[in-house]
Amino acid sequence: MKKSVEEDVFIPLYPKSTVEDKSSLRSKFQERRFWSAVKLLSNVVLWDGIVQEEKVRDLGLSKLLNRYLLLNILNTPLGPDNIEKCNKVVECLPERWFQDLKGGSTLPELLNFSQHLLQ
């Protein structure tokens, strides 16, 4: 899993003006790479309970979400596409990780993502 996250994930960052045209090849490629990384996140998180939670959270949240997915989400204009991306990321996260949190708090690895959601 670590090798896949470190070597197989690539989401190019293009200027917003380049990817705003959803029919452009760059925009389509960036979207395919993003959704591929979301799929990898969902697969990594499936190992929760089998592999140590710290390892799963490190790979899934610290490395995959914060290093790749969040950059793409932040560069996606606010609107339906951004909401869909955020929803899919949230769907990947195990509810068990949030059971012991007090109201209004989140996992340390999700601070930046949470701030984006609040905006």
Secondary structure, DSSP 8 states (H G I E B T S, - for coil): -HHIIIII-------HHHHSSTTSHHHHHHHHHHHHHHHHHHHHHTTBTTB-HHHHHIIIIIIIIIIIIHHHHHHS-TTHHHHHHHHHHHHHS-GGGGTT--TT---GGGHHHHHHHH-
